[in-house]
Amino acid sequence: MRATPAVRAFLFAIAFAQAAQPQSSQQTSVDVSEIVKSSIDAVVLIVVSDASGKPILEGSGFLVTSDGRIVTNHHVIAGATSATVKLNNGAFFPVEGLIADDPEHDLAVIKVNGKNLPHLSLHESDNLALGQHVLAIGSPLGLENSVSDGIISGFRKDEKGVNWIQTTAPASHGNSGGPLLVMDGNVIGVLTWKAGAGENLNFAVPSSSILPLLRNSTVQPLSTAAKPLTASLVANKERIWTSMTSGRDFKLRVDGDYMYTEWVNLPPQLQTTSAFMRSELKKDGDKWVGKVRSLLPYDYKTWAVQDVKWCTVETQFEIDKLTETRIEGRGMRAKSFDAKKCRLGELEWQSFTWIPK
């Protein structure tokens, strides 16, 4: 039986679509790899050291000029005595000094002494769209020049009026200061923090906030960057700190080598009960390490009956960054919880960020 012209045209269209689809996917893959290849040499690993020369922190950054200007996060270099920059080709450069520091937007521009260095260009961050494909390059957990991709999933503004680009491109500790790129290889933002309460909730400072910092030319000692506050100074300001991951408000108290935190904006229905969430942390080097304990009601079902059980839960908790504008740390979070038995499921570390209320 011979196919009619209409059937032949339909079959040809299907065959054409099937043949074209793999080619399109392959082209997208090639485009991404080419962008990474052309950009990765300008992304750097920053190793911060204390006064004795001991490495204490690692972060990311990227070159924006051929003579060695590097953009990173303020919290990466805050309070640093010295730092070293490592390029993708293995070359090391000591940080010459600080060109600009913007704690409010968590940005800093540092300088190394170099010539003809690879660098990235900035893209106008006011012309972005939801769903736009983006790439992130950095050194999460010290894994140099790791690449991830995702989309722009939102545009946010915090309580202080600072704008943020929300992205699904995965990021971890050490990605801070790395570039967020659009598909032309230009920078639209600087990766800064992630929300630990969800999956792939990562945030970048828009590139428009970088431009004013590049007008500076004077190189100052790295130590002139705004230093992190001591725990006592943070606590003694008697401010309430809001978690950007959970929306809860906390107060801090310091007594010698111990720090105490307490959740203070309990829901109205719990304010006249014995519910609480408090932590006790002890100074351990550059961190405060301890446990968070809570007594809270949890709903569960027994057959067709809805019931409530009060459970005491205890998990590990630590704070590792203290500045006047940010407190950062991490805590153990259960992937599941058996309310009837008050039993935690598998635990995983979740990062958090607190800002002044």
Residue pairs with C-beta under 8 A, 6 or more apart in sequence:
3 11
31 183
32 135
32 149
32 183
35 135
35 181
35 183
35 184
35 185
36 135
36 137
36 147
38 185
39 120
39 135
39 137
39 179
39 181
39 185
40 88
40 137
40 145
40 147
41 87
41 88
41 89
41 118
42 62
42 63
42 117
42 118
42 119
42 120
43 60
43 61
43 62
43 88
43 120
43 137
43 138
43 145
43 178
43 179
44 60
44 61
44 62
44 63
44 70
44 85
44 86
44 87
44 88
45 58
45 59
45 60
45 85
45 86
45 139
45 142
45 144
45 145
46 58
46 59
46 60
46 61
46 70
46 72
46 76
46 77
46 83
46 84
46 85
46 95
46 110
46 177
47 55
47 57
47 58
47 83
47 84
47 85
47 86
48 55
48 56
48 57
48 58
48 59
48 76
48 77
48 80
48 82
48 83
49 55
49 56
49 80
49 81
49 82
49 83
49 84
50 56
50 81
51 81
53 82
56 286
57 76
57 80
58 139
58 142
58 174
59 72
59 73
59 76
59 77
59 139
59 174
59 176
59 177
60 72
60 76
60 137
60 138
60 139
60 174
60 175
60 176
60 177
60 178
60 191
61 70
61 71
61 72
61 76
61 85
61 110
61 177
61 178
62 70
62 71
62 72
62 119
62 120
62 137
62 177
62 178
62 179
62 187
63 69
63 70
63 117
63 118
63 119
63 120
64 70
64 71
64 109
64 119
64 120
64 121
64 122
64 187
64 210
64 214
65 117
65 119
65 214
66 114
66 115
66 116
66 117
66 118
66 119
67 114
67 115
67 117
68 93
68 96
68 111
68 112
68 113
68 114
68 115
68 117
69 99
69 109
69 110
69 111
69 119
69 214
70 85
70 109
70 110
70 111
70 112
71 107
71 108
71 109
71 177
71 179
71 190
71 210
71 213
72 107
72 108
72 109
72 110
72 176
72 177
72 190
73 106
73 107
73 108
73 176
73 177
73 190
73 192
74 101
74 102
74 103
74 105
74 106
74 107
74 108
74 225
74 226
74 323
75 106
75 176
75 321
75 323
75 326
75 328
76 108
76 176
76 177
77 83
77 95
77 98
77 108
77 110
77 222
77 225
78 103
78 108
78 225
78 226
78 227
78 228
78 323
79 223
79 225
79 226
79 227
79 228
80 222
80 223
80 225
81 222
81 223
82 94
82 95
82 222
83 94
83 95
83 110
83 222
84 92
84 93
84 94
84 95
85 92
85 93
85 94
85 95
85 110
85 112
86 92
86 93
86 144
87 93
87 117
87 118
88 144
88 145
93 112
93 113
93 114
94 112
95 110
95 111
95 112
95 222
96 110
96 111
96 112
96 113
96 219
97 110
97 111
97 219
97 220
97 221
97 222
98 108
98 109
98 110
98 111
98 219
98 220
98 221
98 222
98 224
98 225
99 109
99 110
99 111
99 213
99 216
99 217
99 218
99 219
99 220
100 107
100 108
100 109
100 213
100 214
100 216
101 107
101 108
101 109
101 224
101 225
101 226
102 108
102 209
102 213
103 226
103 323
103 324
103 325
104 160
104 162
104 325
105 162
105 205
105 209
106 192
106 193
106 205
106 325
106 326
107 190
107 205
107 209
107 210
107 213
108 213
108 225
109 210
109 213
109 214
109 216
110 222
111 219
120 179
120 181
120 185
120 186
120 187
121 185
121 186
121 187
122 186
122 187
122 188
122 207
122 210
122 211
123 182
123 184
123 186
123 187
123 188
123 207
124 207
124 208
125 165
125 188
125 189
125 206
125 207
125 208
126 206
126 208
128 152
128 155
128 165
128 182
128 188
129 152
130 151
130 152
130 153
130 154
130 155
131 151
131 152
132 151
132 152
132 182
133 149
133 150
133 151
133 182
133 183
134 149
134 150
134 151
134 152
134 167
134 169
134 180
134 181
134 182
134 183
134 188
135 147
135 148
135 149
135 169
135 180
135 181
135 182
135 183
136 147
136 148
136 149
136 150
136 167
136 169
136 170
136 171
136 175
136 178
136 179
136 180
136 181
136 191
136 202
137 145
137 146
137 147
137 178
137 179
137 181
138 145
138 146
138 171
138 174
138 175
138 176
138 177
138 178
138 179
138 191
139 145
139 146
139 174
139 175
139 178
140 146
140 171
140 172
140 173
140 174
140 175
141 172
141 173
141 174
142 174
143 174
146 175
148 169
148 170
148 171
149 169
150 167
150 168
150 169
150 170
150 200
150 202
151 167
151 168
151 169
152 165
152 166
152 167
153 166
153 167
153 168
153 200
154 165
154 166
155 163
155 164
155 165
155 166
156 163
156 164
156 165
156 166
156 203
157 163
157 164
158 164
158 244
158 355
159 242
159 355
159 357
160 355
162 205
163 205
163 206
163 209
164 192
164 203
164 204
164 205
164 206
165 180
165 188
165 189
165 203
165 204
165 205
165 206
166 201
166 202
166 203
167 180
167 189
167 200
167 202
167 203
167 204
168 200
168 202
169 180
169 200
169 202
170 200
170 202
171 178
171 191
171 194
171 202
172 194
173 351
175 191
175 202
176 191
176 192
176 193
177 190
177 191
177 192
178 190
178 191
179 187
179 189
179 190
179 191
180 187
180 188
180 189
180 190
180 191
180 204
181 187
181 188
182 188
187 207
187 210
188 204
188 206
188 207
189 204
189 205
189 206
189 207
190 204
190 205
190 207
190 210
191 202
191 203
191 204
192 203
192 204
192 205
193 202
193 203
193 244
193 328
193 351
193 353
194 201
194 202
194 203
194 351
195 201
195 202
195 203
195 244
195 245
196 245
196 330
196 331
196 333
196 350
196 351
196 352
197 245
197 246
197 333
197 350
198 245
226 323
226 324
228 321
228 322
228 323
229 322
229 323
229 324
230 322
231 252
231 254
231 259
231 283
231 288
231 322
232 254
234 252
234 254
234 322
234 324
234 327
235 252
235 253
235 254
235 259
236 254
238 251
239 356
239 357
240 249
240 250
240 251
240 264
240 356
240 357
241 249
241 250
241 251
241 252
241 327
241 354
241 355
241 356
241 357
242 248
242 249
242 250
242 354
242 355
242 356
242 357
243 249
243 250
243 352
243 353
243 354
244 352
244 353
244 354
244 355
245 350
245 351
245 352
245 353
246 352
248 263
248 265
248 277
249 263
249 264
249 265
249 357
250 261
250 262
250 263
250 264
250 354
251 261
251 262
251 264
252 259
252 260
252 261
253 259
253 260
253 261
253 262
254 260
257 282
257 283
258 280
258 281
258 282
258 283
259 279
259 280
259 281
259 282
259 283
259 288
259 290
259 319
260 278
260 279
260 280
260 281
261 278
261 279
261 281
261 292
262 276
262 277
262 278
262 279
263 276
263 277
263 278
263 294
266 275
266 276
270 296
270 297
273 297
274 295
275 294
275 295
275 296
275 297
276 293
276 294
276 295
277 292
277 293
277 294
277 296
278 292
278 293
278 294
279 290
279 291
279 292
279 293
279 317
280 290
280 291
280 293
281 288
281 289
281 290
281 317
281 318
281 319
282 288
282 289
282 290
286 320
287 318
287 319
287 320
288 318
288 319
288 320
288 329
289 316
289 317
289 318
290 316
290 317
290 318
291 314
291 315
291 316
291 317
292 314
292 315
292 316
292 317
292 331
293 312
293 313
293 314
294 312
294 313
294 314
295 310
295 311
295 312
296 310
296 311
296 313
297 308
297 309
297 310
297 311
298 308
298 309
298 310
298 311
298 337
298 339
298 342
299 306
299 307
299 308
299 339
300 306
300 307
300 308
300 309
300 338
300 339
300 340
301 307
302 340
309 339
309 340
309 342
311 339
311 342
312 342
313 342
313 344
315 331
315 332
315 333
315 334
315 344
315 347
316 331
316 332
317 329
317 330
317 331
317 332
318 329
318 330
318 331
319 327
319 328
319 329
320 328
320 329
320 330
321 327
321 328
321 329
324 356
325 355
325 356
326 353
326 354
326 355
327 353
327 354
327 355
328 351
328 352
328 353
328 354
329 351
329 352
330 349
330 350
330 351
330 352
331 349
331 350
331 352
332 347
332 348
332 349
332 350
333 347
333 348
333 349
333 350
334 344
334 345
334 346
334 347
335 345
335 346
335 347
335 348
336 344
336 345
336 346
337 343
337 344
337 345
338 344
338 345
